[in-house]
Amino acid sequence: MCAGAGALSSADTIRVPEVAVANLSAPWTERFRVPLIRGVDVAANAPTRGLVASNVSGTFQLHAWDVRSGRLRALTNRAAGTIAGAISPDGRFIYYHDDAGGNELGHFVRIPFEGASAVSITPGVPPYPTFGLGVSGAGNRLGFVTADHGAYHVDVIDVAADGALGSPRRIHSRPRLLIGPVFSHDGAIAVLAASPEARSLRYELVALDTSTGRIVGELADADGRLGAVAFAPRAGDARLLGVTNRSGADRPLIWDVTRGTRVDIALDELEGDVLAADWSPDGGRVLLEQLARAVQRLYVYDVRESRLTALRHPNGTYARAYFAPDGAIHALWEDSTHPPQVIALDGATGEPARTLLPAPDVPRCRPWRSISFPSAGGQQIQGWLAAPEATGPFPTILHVHGGPEAVMTELYAPAGQSWIDHGFAFLSTNYRGSTTFGRAFLEQIWGNLGRWEVEDMVAAREWLVKEGIADASRVFVTGWSYGGYLTLQALGTRPALWAGGMAGIAVADWAIAHEDTTETLRGIRAARFGGTPQEQPERYAASSPITYAKDVQAPVLIIQGRNDTRTPRRSVDAYEATMKALGKSIEVHWFDAGHGSLVIDQAIEHHALMLDFARRVLDRAE
């Protein structure tokens, strides 16, 4: 638990203290060193066994979780770390994608819960990219989507009662995007989100017979996107919990695949998006997550009585919320002053019942508060603000999240708190293209990446200056992944507004990135642009920071992974060469991993690089 941050004098807000990159034990690093949990799952049929992704060892790895005692036991020890995995419903096995140094090209592997060497479940198959692994409720089917040569494929693996694995069977292929699968409890049906057109991010649902690959059901909205969440957790129950945004906002639905019936849960009384999270064990209730202006609330909906119950839980962010066998609701919870921890909520009221995996105390923090401001076209934009206790204006960090299909909720963020320690205000914005603000907000950027997002970043800066929070001459822009891309795009398209930019794992040339990324991501990006670089060359050029390199005025820092296949290095190499040829100020730091670092010391080093960069920029301006 964090105490309130101590007051800073006005002198503290003028200069950033000296930061030695090699000093990995400076006081500001303490929050980074707090062990974090970034993933949790429990075996549905053996709920005393769970799976946790934690960096308690200094690197995120998968851990076996004894739910009764709370003990964690490391299962992986990969140098680049492991953060995503699945546990079989009977608790016997752990599955994860084993790649090379974080490049996201590899094989799904399996290890026993007790621990042992990992064994590939797809031996003899060349390394492949994928979106994740589906596991049936009975544990008898595994499935995943991969892509090659412009086509997407669904592969299924049978699992015998004794755990023996069958060979992968390809049950479906198509030249358009596929995401999933989600299996029925008995594994007989697999549902996938499928793009009905070659360049579309509006998905329909397709149900396949996993024995034959035959299509046994389809569900489509003429003007919206559908997604699959989970089948009811009972044998013979073909009801799928899903989500649709055809009303303009995300709402849950229940599709009975066998009967062909659909029930939409409208919930007109709720603002914002409402997402489906989980079924109760008896299939009679569903757990729902409302996100209104990036603030999350949980509800339980009784399917039989069509009754909605609001849960009275603490504010903050709830990830992987699920019904426990004893009727409680378990979730990974955090807020801006508390690191992630697994808690149990009363299933009827939502009030905290107990802590299953606690988080240690952390140094003093400043709480985030939700703010909003007008942007171009009158669009209201939401963000999360925290600042020192001293009177502004301050040097300011404008942060933009990755994605773009993501949302920044109230999180424990050591980097954001460190900026505040050093006298900066910190604002993280949910720009157009973010999720949970409605379909129009999400789709406005399609075909024109970088335009509206940068407009929203400019509006954020204007609001910060107008409110007396930011010093107009000392506003830095930063972000990772898509946020790193937006950092570079803002520096080039609105060059006079920024003191500097710090981009992590960024894209600088979308055409090059399209060529070098994985087949799975290539289809998504082509759909977002409305075509490939050959089909839409003007769009790719207009959205690429390298196009505007000649206009950049502020110094640039880029931190990039050598093994990254999502934001491949060649586009950054080209951008760096172009910037240097133009005489621009640019620094590029390379690290040995893929799309981000899962190692604490590396994360500290990266933040130290940013602190040092900002200090030098401000020193030169004095």
C-alpha positions in Angstrom: 0.0 0.0 0.0 1.4 3.4 -0.9 1.3 6.5 1.3 0.8 9.9 -0.2 3.9 11.4 -1.8 5.8 14.1 0.0 5.6 17.7 -1.1 8.1 18.9 -3.7 9.5 22.5 -3.6 9.3 24.6 -6.8 13.0 24.1 -7.3 12.5 20.4 -7.6 10.3 20.9 -10.6 12.9 22.9 -12.6 15.7 20.3 -13.1 15.7 16.6 -13.3 18.4 15.2 -11.0 21.4 13.4 -12.5 20.6 9.9 -13.5 23.3 7.3 -13.8 22.1 4.6 -16.2 24.3 2.0 -14.5 22.8 2.8 -11.1 20.2 0.1 -10.8 19.6 0.7 -7.0 18.7 4.4 -7.0 15.7 5.1 -4.7 13.3 5.6 -7.7 13.9 2.0 -8.7 12.3 0.5 -5.6 8.8 0.5 -7.2 10.1 -1.4 -10.2 11.6 -4.0 -7.9 8.3 -4.8 -6.2 7.2 -8.3 -7.4 4.3 -8.0 -9.8 1.6 -10.4 -11.0 0.5 -9.9 -14.6 -1.5 -13.0 -15.2 -3.6 -15.5 -13.2 -5.6 -18.6 -14.1 -7.1 -21.5 -12.1 -7.8 -25.1 -13.2 -11.6 -25.2 -13.6 -11.9 -28.8 -12.4 -9.1 -28.6 -9.9 -9.4 -25.2 -8.4 -6.7 -25.7 -5.8 -4.2 -25.5 -8.7 -3.5 -22.3 -10.5 -1.1 -20.6 -12.9 0.5 -17.2 -12.2 2.8 -15.0 -14.3 5.1 -13.1 -11.8 8.5 -11.4 -11.9 9.3 -12.4 -8.3 12.6 -13.9 -9.6 13.5 -10.6 -11.4 12.1 -11.8 -14.7 8.4 -12.6 -15.6 8.0 -16.4 -15.5 5.1 -18.9 -15.2 4.6 -20.2 -11.7 2.5 -23.1 -10.4 0.1 -21.7 -7.7 -1.1 -23.7 -4.8 -4.3 -21.8 -4.2 -4.8 -23.1 -0.7 -1.4 -22.1 0.7 -0.7 -19.2 -1.7 2.7 -20.7 -2.6 4.2 -20.1 -6.0 6.7 -22.4 -7.7 8.6 -21.4 -10.8 7.9 -23.5 -13.9 9.8 -21.6 -16.6 13.2 -20.1 -16.6 13.5 -18.5 -20.1 16.0 -15.7 -20.4 13.6 -13.4 -22.2 10.8 -14.3 -19.7 7.4 -15.9 -20.1 4.2 -14.0 -19.4 1.4 -15.9 -21.2 0.3 -19.5 -20.5 -2.7 -21.7 -19.9 -3.5 -24.4 -17.4 -5.5 -27.5 -18.3 -8.9 -27.9 -16.7 -7.7 -30.8 -14.6 -4.7 -28.9 -13.4 -2.2 -31.5 -14.8 -0.5 -29.5 -17.5 0.7 -26.0 -18.3 0.9 -24.8 -21.9 2.8 -21.8 -23.4 4.3 -20.6 -26.6 8.1 -21.2 -26.6 9.8 -18.8 -29.0 13.4 -17.6 -29.6 14.4 -14.6 -27.6 11.0 -13.0 -27.6 10.5 -13.1 -31.4 7.0 -14.8 -31.1 7.9 -17.5 -33.6 8.0 -20.9 -31.9 6.0 -23.9 -30.7 3.3 -24.5 -28.1 4.8 -26.7 -25.4 3.5 -28.5 -22.4 4.9 -29.1 -18.9 3.4 -31.0 -16.0 2.1 -28.9 -13.1 4.7 -30.6 -10.9 7.4 -29.3 -13.2 9.7 -31.0 -15.9 11.2 -30.3 -19.2 8.9 -28.7 -21.8 7.7 -30.9 -24.6 6.4 -29.5 -28.0 2.8 -30.3 -28.7 3.5 -29.6 -32.4 6.7 -31.6 -33.1 8.1 -31.4 -36.6 6.2 -28.3 -37.5 8.3 -25.2 -38.4 8.1 -22.3 -35.9 4.9 -20.4 -36.2 3.2 -17.2 -34.9 -0.1 -17.4 -33.2 -2.7 -15.4 -31.2 -2.9 -17.9 -28.3 -4.1 -21.4 -27.3 -7.7 -22.5 -26.8 -8.5 -25.3 -24.4 -11.8 -27.0 -24.1 -13.6 -27.2 -20.7 -13.2 -30.9 -20.6 -9.5 -30.6 -21.5 -9.9 -33.0 -24.5 -9.2 -30.4 -27.3 -6.5 -27.8 -27.9 -6.6 -25.4 -30.7 -4.8 -22.4 -32.2 -4.8 -20.1 -35.2 -1.6 -19.5 -37.3 -1.0 -18.0 -40.7 1.3 -18.5 -43.7 1.3 -17.5 -47.4 -1.6 -15.1 -46.9 -4.0 -17.6 -45.3 -5.2 -18.2 -41.7 -5.5 -21.8 -40.4 -7.2 -23.5 -37.4 -5.3 -26.4 -36.0 -6.8 -28.8 -33.4 -5.1 -31.3 -31.2 -6.9 -34.2 -29.4 -6.0 -34.9 -25.8 -6.7 -38.4 -24.5 -8.0 -39.1 -21.0 -4.4 -40.2 -20.0 -3.0 -36.9 -21.3 -1.6 -38.4 -24.5 -1.5 -35.9 -27.4 -2.7 -36.5 -30.9 -1.1 -34.9 -34.0 -2.3 -31.4 -35.0 -5.3 -31.6 -37.4 -6.0 -28.6 -39.7 -9.8 -28.2 -39.7 -10.2 -24.9 -41.4 -8.4 -22.4 -43.6 -9.4 -19.1 -45.3 -7.6 -16.1 -46.8 -9.1 -13.8 -44.3 -8.4 -13.0 -40.6 -9.3 -15.6 -38.0 -9.1 -15.2 -34.2 -9.7 -18.0 -31.6 -10.7 -20.7 -31.1 -13.2 -20.8 -28.2 -14.3 -24.4 -27.6 -17.5 -25.8 -26.3 -17.1 -27.7 -23.0 -16.8 -31.1 -24.7 -14.6 -29.7 -27.4 -17.0 -30.7 -30.2 -17.5 -27.2 -31.4 -14.9 -24.4 -32.0 -16.0 -20.8 -32.5 -13.8 -18.3 -34.2 -14.1 -14.6 -35.0 -13.7 -14.3 -38.7 -13.3 -11.3 -41.0 -16.0 -11.5 -43.7 -14.0 -9.4 -46.1 -10.3 -9.3 -46.9 -9.8 -5.8 -45.4 -12.2 -5.7 -42.5 -11.8 -5.6 -38.7 -15.5 -6.2 -38.2 -15.8 -9.9 -37.3 -18.6 -12.5 -37.6 -18.6 -15.7 -35.6 -18.1 -19.1 -37.3 -18.7 -22.4 -35.5 -16.9 -25.5 -36.6 -17.3 -29.2 -35.9 -13.9 -30.0 -34.6 -14.1 -33.6 -35.9 -14.8 -32.7 -39.5 -14.1 -29.0 -39.8 -17.7 -28.5 -41.1 -19.3 -25.2 -40.4 -22.2 -25.8 -38.1 -23.2 -22.2 -37.3 -22.6 -18.6 -38.3 -23.6 -15.3 -36.6 -23.1 -11.9 -38.2 -24.1 -8.3 -37.6 -24.5 -6.2 -40.7 -23.0 -3.1 -39.1 -20.8 -4.3 -36.1 -18.2 -6.6 -34.7 -18.8 -9.8 -32.9 -16.4 -11.6 -30.4 -16.5 -15.0 -28.7 -15.7 -15.2 -24.9 -16.6 -18.6 -23.5 -19.0 -21.5 -23.7 -21.2 -22.4 -20.8 -19.1 -24.7 -18.5 -21.4 -27.7 -18.7 -21.4 -30.8 -20.9 -23.9 -30.6 -23.7 -24.5 -26.8 -23.2 -23.9 -25.1 -26.6 -24.5 -21.5 -25.3 -21.7 -19.2 -26.2 -21.1 -15.9 -24.2 -20.0 -13.3 -26.7 -20.0 -9.6 -27.4 -21.3 -7.3 -30.1 -21.0 -3.6 -30.8 -23.8 -3.2 -33.3 -25.6 -0.8 -31.0 -22.6 1.5 -31.1 -21.2 0.2 -27.7 -20.0 -3.2 -26.7 -22.7 -5.4 -25.1 -22.9 -9.1 -24.2 -24.9 -11.7 -26.0 -25.6 -15.4 -25.6 -25.6 -17.5 -28.8 -26.9 -21.1 -28.6 -24.9 -22.5 -31.5 -26.9 -25.8 -31.7 -30.3 -24.2 -31.6 -29.3 -21.1 -33.6 -30.9 -18.7 -31.1 -29.4 -15.4 -29.9 -30.2 -13.3 -26.9 -28.7 -9.8 -26.7 -28.2 -8.4 -23.2 -28.9 -4.7 -24.0 -28.3 -3.1 -20.5 -29.4 0.3 -21.7 -29.2 1.7 -18.2 -25.4 1.3 -18.2 -23.1 3.9 -19.8 -20.1 2.9 -21.9 -19.1 -0.5 -23.0 -20.1 -3.7 -21.1 -17.9 -6.8 -21.7 -18.5 -10.4 -20.8 -16.0 -12.0 -18.4 -17.1 -15.4 -17.2 -20.0 -17.9 -16.6 -20.9 -19.1 -13.1 -20.2 -22.9 -12.7 -23.9 -23.7 -13.0 -24.3 -21.7 -16.2 -27.0 -19.5 -14.6 -25.2 -16.2 -14.2 -22.5 -14.2 -16.1 -19.9 -11.8 -14.8 -19.8 -8.5 -16.6 -17.3 -5.7 -16.8 -18.5 -2.1 -17.4 -16.0 0.4 -18.7 -17.3 4.0 -18.8 -14.7 6.7 -19.4 -12.0 4.1 -18.6 -13.4 3.5 -15.1 -14.3 -0.2 -14.5 -17.2 -1.7 -12.5 -18.3 -5.3 -12.1 -21.8 -6.7 -12.4 -23.5 -10.1 -12.2 -26.3 -10.9 -14.6 -28.8 -13.6 -13.8 -29.5 -15.2 -17.2 -32.7 -17.0 -16.1 -34.3 -14.0 -14.4 -32.8 -11.3 -16.6 -31.6 -9.4 -13.5 -28.6 -7.2 -13.2 -26.8 -6.8 -9.8 -24.1 -4.1 -9.3 -21.1 -5.2 -7.2 -19.8 -2.9 -4.4 -16.1 -3.5 -5.0 -13.2 -1.1 -4.5 -12.3 1.2 -7.4 -9.4 0.2 -9.6 -8.7 -2.2 -12.4 -9.9 -5.9 -12.4 -8.2 -8.3 -14.7 -9.1 -12.0 -15.2 -12.2 -11.8 -13.0 -13.8 -15.2 -12.7 -16.3 -17.2 -10.6 -14.7 -19.5 -8.0 -16.4 -22.8 -7.0 -17.3 -21.5 -3.6 -19.4 -18.7 -5.1 -16.8 -15.9 -4.6 -15.4 -13.8 -7.4 -11.6 -13.9 -7.8 -9.8 -11.2 -9.7 -6.4 -9.6 -10.2 -6.8 -6.1 -8.8 -4.7 -3.0 -8.8 -4.9 0.8 -8.8 -2.4 3.6 -9.1 -1.2 3.2 -5.5 -1.5 -0.6 -5.1 0.5 -3.2 -7.1 -1.5 -6.1 -8.7 -2.8 -8.7 -6.2 -5.3 -11.5 -6.4 -8.4 -10.9 -4.2 -11.7 -12.6 -3.5 -14.9 -10.6 -3.6 -18.2 -11.7 -2.0 -20.1 -13.2 -4.9 -23.4 -11.5 -3.9 -22.2 -8.0 -2.9 -18.7 -7.6 -4.5 -17.3 -6.5 -1.2 -13.7 -7.7 -0.5 -13.6 -11.0 1.3 -9.9 -11.9 1.5 -6.6 -11.6 -0.3 -5.4 -14.7 -2.1 -2.0 -13.4 -3.3 -1.0 -10.1 -1.6 1.3 -7.4 -2.9 4.1 -6.0 -0.8 4.1 -2.4 0.4 5.6 0.0 -2.0 7.2 3.5 -1.7 5.1 6.6 -1.6 2.8 7.1 -4.6 0.6 9.8 -6.1 -2.9 8.7 -7.0 -4.2 9.1 -10.5 -7.4 11.1 -11.2 -9.6 10.8 -14.3 -9.8 14.0 -16.4 -11.4 14.9 -19.8 -10.8 17.6 -22.3 -12.1 18.6 -25.8 -10.3 17.7 -28.9 -10.7 18.3 -32.7 -14.3 17.9 -33.9 -15.6 18.4 -30.3 -14.6 14.9 -29.3 -14.1 14.5 -25.5 -11.0 12.6 -24.6 -10.3 10.9 -21.3 -7.0 10.6 -19.5 -5.3 9.8 -16.2 -3.4 12.7 -14.5 -1.0 12.7 -11.6 1.3 15.6 -10.5 3.7 16.6 -7.7 2.1 18.4 -4.8 4.0 21.6 -5.6 2.4 24.3 -7.6 2.8 24.1 -11.4 3.5 24.6 -14.2 5.7 21.5 -14.3 7.8 19.8 -17.0 5.3 17.2 -18.2 5.2 13.7 -19.6 2.4 13.0 -22.1 2.0 9.3 -22.3 0.1 7.3 -25.0 -0.7 3.6 -24.6 0.0 0.8 -27.0 -2.5 -1.0 -29.1 -4.2 0.9 -30.6 -7.0 -1.4 -29.6 -6.5 -1.1 -25.8 -7.5 1.2 -23.0 -5.5 2.8 -20.2 -7.3 2.2 -16.9 -6.1 3.1 -13.4 -2.9 1.0 -13.0 0.1 0.7 -10.8 2.8 2.3 -13.0 6.3 2.6 -11.6 7.5 4.6 -14.5 4.7 7.2 -14.1 5.4 7.5 -10.4 9.1 8.0 -11.1 8.4 10.9 -13.4 6.4 12.5 -10.6 9.3 11.8 -8.1 11.5 13.8 -10.5 9.2 16.8 -10.6 7.2 16.1 -13.7 3.4 16.0 -14.2 2.2 12.8 -15.9 -0.8 12.4 -18.1 -1.8 9.2 -20.0 -4.5 9.7 -22.6 -7.1 7.4 -24.2 -6.9 8.7 -27.8 -9.3 7.9 -30.6 -8.8 4.3 -31.6 -8.8 3.2 -27.9 -11.3 0.5 -26.9 -14.4 0.9 -24.6 -15.3 4.4 -25.8 -17.8 3.1 -28.4 -17.6 1.8 -31.9 -17.3 5.2 -33.6 -14.4 6.2 -31.4 -12.7 2.9 -32.1 -13.1 3.0 -35.9 -12.4 6.6 -36.6 -8.7 6.0 -37.1 -9.1 3.1 -39.5 -7.5 3.9 -42.8 -5.9 7.1 -41.5 -3.6 6.0 -38.7 -1.9 8.7 -36.7 -4.1 11.7 -37.7 -6.8 11.7 -35.0 -4.6 10.2 -32.3 -2.1 13.0 -32.7 -4.9 15.6 -32.7 -5.9 14.2 -29.3 -2.3 14.4 -28.1 -2.2 18.0 -29.2 -5.4 18.7 -27.4 -4.1 17.1 -24.2 -1.0 19.3 -24.3 -3.2 22.4 -24.9 -5.4 21.4 -21.9 -2.4 20.8 -19.7 -0.9 24.2 -20.5 -4.3 26.0 -20.1 -4.9 24.4 -16.7 -1.4 25.6 -15.5 -0.2 22.1 -15.1 2.4 21.9 -17.9 5.1 24.3 -18.9 4.5 24.7 -22.6 8.2 24.6 -23.4 8.8 21.4 -21.4 6.3 18.8 -22.6 7.7 15.4 -23.6 5.7 12.8 -25.4 6.3 9.1 -24.8 4.8 5.6 -25.3 5.6 2.0 -26.2 4.5 -0.1 -29.2 1.7 1.8 -30.9 2.4 4.5 -28.3 6.0 4.6 -29.5 4.7 5.0 -33.1 2.5 7.9 -32.0 5.4 9.5 -30.3 7.4 9.6 -33.5 4.4 10.6 -35.6 3.6 13.5 -33.2 7.2 14.7 -33.3 7.1 14.9 -37.1 3.6 16.1 -37.8 3.3 18.7 -34.9 7.1 19.4 -34.4 6.9 22.8 -32.6 5.0 21.5 -29.6 7.4 19.1 -27.9 10.6 19.4 -25.9 11.5 15.8 -26.8 10.1 12.4 -27.5 10.9 8.9 -26.0 9.6 6.0 -28.1 9.7 2.4 -27.1 9.4 -0.6 -29.5 8.1 1.7 -32.2 7.1 1.6 -35.9 8.7 4.3 -38.0 7.8 3.0 -41.5 4.6 1.0 -41.8 5.4 -0.4 -45.3 8.7 -1.8 -44.0 6.9 -3.1 -40.9 4.3 -4.8 -43.0 7.0 -6.7 -44.9 8.9 -7.8 -41.8 6.1 -8.7 -39.4 4.5 -12.1 -38.9 1.8 -13.4 -41.1 -0.7 -13.3 -38.3 -0.2 -9.5 -37.7 0.1 -8.7 -41.4 -3.6 -9.3 -42.0 -4.7 -7.2 -39.0 -2.6 -4.3 -40.1 -3.7 -4.5 -43.8 -7.3 -4.4 -42.6 -6.5 -1.4 -40.4 -5.1 0.5 -43.4 -7.7 -0.8 -45.8 -5.2 -2.6 -47.9 -1.5 -3.6 -48.2 1.3 -1.1 -48.9 1.0 -2.0 -52.6 -2.8 -1.3 -52.5 -2.7 1.8 -50.3 0.8 3.3 -50.7 -0.4 6.9 -49.9 -2.0 5.8 -46.6 1.1 4.0 -45.5 3.3 6.9 -46.3 1.0 9.5 -44.7 0.9 7.4 -41.5 4.7 6.8 -41.3 6.9 8.9 -39.1 9.8 8.5 -41.6 7.8 10.7 -44.0 8.1 13.6 -41.6 11.7 13.1 -40.4 12.7 16.4 -42.1 10.3 18.4 -40.0 11.3 17.0 -36.6 12.7 19.7 -34.3 12.9 18.0 -30.9 15.5 15.4 -29.8 14.4 11.8 -30.1 15.2 8.7 -28.0 14.1 5.2 -29.3 14.4 2.0 -27.3 14.0 -1.0 -29.5 14.1 -4.8 -29.2 16.4 -6.7 -31.6 14.1 -9.7 -31.8 10.8 -7.8 -32.2 8.5 -9.1 -34.9 5.6 -6.8 -34.1 7.6 -3.6 -34.5 10.6 -5.0 -36.5 13.9 -3.3 -36.3 14.4 -2.5 -40.0 11.9 0.4 -39.9 13.8 2.0 -37.0 17.1 1.4 -38.7 15.7 3.3 -41.7 14.3 6.1 -39.5 17.6 6.5 -37.6 19.6 6.7 -40.9 17.2 9.3 -42.3 17.3 11.4 -39.2 21.1 11.3 -39.0 21.4 12.2 -42.7 19.2 15.2 -42.0 21.3 16.3 -39.0 18.6 15.6 -36.5 19.2 14.7 -32.8 18.4 11.0 -32.4 19.6 8.3 -30.0 18.7 4.6 -30.4 19.2 2.0 -27.7 18.9 -1.7 -28.7 18.1 -4.5 -26.2 18.1 -8.3 -26.6 14.5 -9.2 -26.5 11.3 -8.9 -28.5 8.3 -6.7 -28.0 9.2 -5.2 -24.7 11.2 -6.4 -21.7 10.1 -8.9 -19.0 13.3 -8.4 -17.0 13.2 -5.9 -14.1 16.8 -4.7 -14.4 16.2 -4.1 -18.1 13.0 -2.1 -17.4 14.9 0.0 -14.9 17.7 0.6 -17.4 15.2 1.7 -20.0 13.6 4.2 -17.6 17.0 5.4 -16.5 17.8 6.1 -20.2 14.6 8.2 -20.4 15.3 10.1 -17.2 18.8 10.9 -18.4 17.5 11.9 -21.8 15.0 14.3 -20.4 17.6 15.8 -18.0 20.0 16.5 -20.9 17.2 18.0 -23.0 16.2 20.4 -20.2 19.7 21.3 -19.4 20.4 22.3 -23.0 17.2 24.5 -22.9 18.4 26.5 -19.9 
